[in-house]
Amino acid sequence: MSDPAASSSSAQPQTPGDKYRGAVVEDLQLAPAFCLPFTESISRAIDLAYERDFSHIPVLDKSRKPLGYVDVAALKQKWEAGQASPGSRVFDRPSGHGQIVGGYRDVRLHLTLNEDKVSQYMTKFRRSSKEPYTLITPLTPLSDLEEFLKATVFALVTDGSRKFVLGVATSHDLENFVSRRGL
């Protein structure tokens, strides 16, 4: 006689939750979050993104609250097309027309960079009662993360009170987890 429990479990389709065997976001072992302040220059943002091989970077306000994100590829395209200013040099003289120093007029020019900031090119997070904020924490089940990532490119992993961005999770992170575990 065959075991009815064994035959019934093999006949049932695997649910998405079973795929991760109860694993949570913390099990992905994500790198610490890399975020930019909203005042960061676009040239520095692009440099940092390519240095770290990131395609999307969260943007934070002065109190470190997530405001939105920068799509690095789109920003670079705008920069290359001349639609985003990587920095224009603005020269201005000191007050007056220079001081006499050692018999010579000091007419040094002061360099000021007038560069666009990431806040001008970021995609803002929608915060409304119509679109509630989905909280993704280190204890969020991977099946929930997978469902969330069906509608978006990445997820910000925050602490439970949403005060700190701890990491950024993508579908690629889930795929790597599955391949490492042989699930």
PADOLUM-596829 format. One line per field, with one value per residue (C-alpha): residue in one letter; z, x, y; chain. Coordinates in nm, 3 decimals, decimal comma. Layout:
BEGIN
bami <- [a ...]
Z <- [Z ...]
X <- [X ...]
Y <- [Y ...]
vexke <- [A ...]
***
This chain:
BEGIN
bami <- [m s d p a a s s s s a q p q t p g d k y r g a v v e d l q l a p a f c l p f t e s i s r a i d l a y e r d f s h i p v l d k s r k p l g y v d v a a l k q k w e a g q a s p g s r v f d r p s g h g q i v g g y r d v r l h l t l n e d k v s q y m t k f r r s s k e p y t l i t p l t p l s d l e e f l k a t v f a l v t d g s r k f v l g v a t s h d l e n f v s r r g l]
Z <- [0,000 -0,085 0,160 0,088 0,233 -0,004 -0,313 -0,228 -0,172 -0,503 -0,689 -0,557 -0,753 -0,578 -0,442 -0,474 -0,096 -0,112 -0,373 -0,110 0,174 0,421 0,351 0,421 0,270 0,529 0,377 0,049 0,225 0,042 0,041 0,258 0,080 -0,125 -0,136 -0,254 -0,089 -0,300 -0,336 -0,501 -0,840 -1,137 -1,247 -0,905 -0,901 -1,236 -1,129 -0,805 -0,979 -1,235 -0,969 -0,778 -1,084 -0,979 -1,222 -0,975 -0,668 -0,392 -0,319 0,039 0,193 0,461 0,734 0,530 0,434 0,089 -0,168 -0,487 -0,704 -0,995 -1,301 -1,384 -1,750 -1,819 -1,641 -1,841 -2,166 -2,070 -1,984 -2,315 -2,507 -2,336 -2,145 -1,805 -1,706 -1,590 -1,473 -1,635 -1,513 -1,386 -1,335 -1,122 -0,998 -0,636 -0,521 -0,705 -0,997 -0,797 -0,525 -0,568 -0,434 -0,459 -0,726 -0,940 -0,968 -0,829 -1,078 -0,990 -1,106 -0,868 -1,010 -0,915 -1,053 -1,151 -1,187 -1,194 -0,887 -0,877 -0,729 -1,069 -1,244 -0,985 -1,001 -0,689 -0,479 -0,485 -0,140 -0,126 0,020 -0,330 -0,355 -0,010 0,078 0,075 0,364 0,279 0,582 0,648 0,783 0,476 0,319 -0,019 -0,172 -0,078 -0,221 -0,544 -0,573 -0,509 -0,773 -1,041 -1,044 -0,991 -1,074 -0,717 -0,354 -0,080 0,228 0,535 0,907 1,044 1,111 0,761 0,908 0,746 0,404 0,473 0,125 -0,226 -0,355 -0,718 -0,910 -0,985 -0,610 -0,592 -0,894 -0,736 -0,410 -0,586 -0,791 -0,484 -0,285 -0,573 -0,518]
X <- [0,000 0,129 0,154 -0,137 0,053 0,347 0,128 -0,086 0,215 0,377 0,049 0,002 0,163 0,442 0,328 0,552 0,612 0,746 1,000 1,198 1,139 1,042 1,346 1,325 1,493 1,769 1,871 1,960 2,267 2,235 2,514 2,448 2,238 2,409 2,200 2,254 2,152 1,905 2,170 2,429 2,558 2,465 2,825 2,918 2,603 2,694 3,057 2,949 2,687 2,933 3,199 2,957 2,778 2,431 2,153 1,916 2,013 1,778 1,772 1,729 1,629 1,834 1,679 1,765 1,401 1,364 1,236 1,277 1,544 1,771 1,769 2,139 2,112 1,836 2,032 2,346 2,145 2,009 2,360 2,502 2,213 2,282 1,952 2,126 2,410 2,723 2,863 2,914 3,198 3,100 3,388 3,359 3,611 3,671 3,502 3,647 3,873 4,140 4,376 4,729 4,957 5,335 5,292 5,066 4,692 4,541 4,272 4,237 3,912 3,707 3,564 3,211 3,042 2,684 2,574 2,236 2,142 1,998 1,674 1,599 1,612 1,487 1,164 0,969 0,807 0,429 0,287 -0,089 -0,382 -0,453 -0,105 -0,006 0,360 0,465 0,699 0,991 1,206 1,476 1,200 0,975 0,925 1,095 0,764 0,624 0,933 0,895 0,533 0,635 0,911 0,660 0,540 0,870 1,240 1,372 1,266 1,407 1,468 1,407 1,380 1,030 0,974 1,100 1,366 1,669 1,730 1,921 1,951 1,815 1,672 1,610 1,477 1,841 1,905 1,619 1,753 2,100 1,953 1,763 2,067 2,297 2,053 1,964 1,596]
Y <- [0,000 0,342 0,629 0,873 1,171 1,117 1,084 1,388 1,615 1,520 1,574 1,930 2,212 2,394 2,729 3,038 3,034 2,679 2,786 2,979 2,731 3,004 3,225 3,598 3,906 3,886 3,550 3,726 3,872 4,202 4,456 4,761 5,020 5,286 5,601 5,956 6,281 6,481 6,753 6,527 6,637 6,422 6,371 6,233 6,017 5,863 5,807 5,638 5,425 5,290 5,241 5,018 4,874 4,999 5,076 5,245 5,447 5,560 5,935 6,056 6,388 6,565 6,347 6,031 5,968 5,804 6,053 5,853 5,698 5,775 5,552 5,576 5,469 5,724 5,997 5,918 5,934 6,277 6,393 6,270 6,430 6,764 6,756 6,738 6,968 6,786 7,117 7,449 7,661 8,003 8,241 8,549 8,802 8,892 9,212 9,508 9,435 9,257 9,365 9,491 9,217 9,266 9,530 9,305 9,311 8,987 8,899 8,530 8,391 8,179 7,861 7,768 7,460 7,514 7,154 6,985 6,782 6,430 6,563 6,721 6,382 6,135 5,940 6,030 5,761 5,790 5,830 5,840 5,654 5,518 5,369 5,246 5,203 4,838 4,776 4,545 4,463 4,202 3,975 3,998 3,653 3,613 3,509 3,853 4,023 3,826 3,940 4,304 4,286 4,183 4,544 4,729 4,708 4,702 4,715 4,931 4,720 4,934 4,888 4,832 5,203 5,300 5,531 5,368 5,218 4,896 4,753 4,733 4,403 4,309 4,009 3,930 3,890 3,638 3,447 3,432 3,308 3,030 2,923 2,925 2,714 2,485 2,551]
vexke <- [A A A A A A A A A A A A A A A A A A A A A A A A A A A A A A A A A A A A A A A A A A A A A A A A A A A A A A A A A A A A A A A A A A A A A A A A A A A A A A A A A A A A A A A A A A A A A A A A A A A A A A A A A A A A A A A A A A A A A A A A A A A A A A A A A A A A A A A A A A A A A A A A A A A A A A A A A A A A A A A A A A A A A A A A A A A A A A A A A A A A A A A]
***
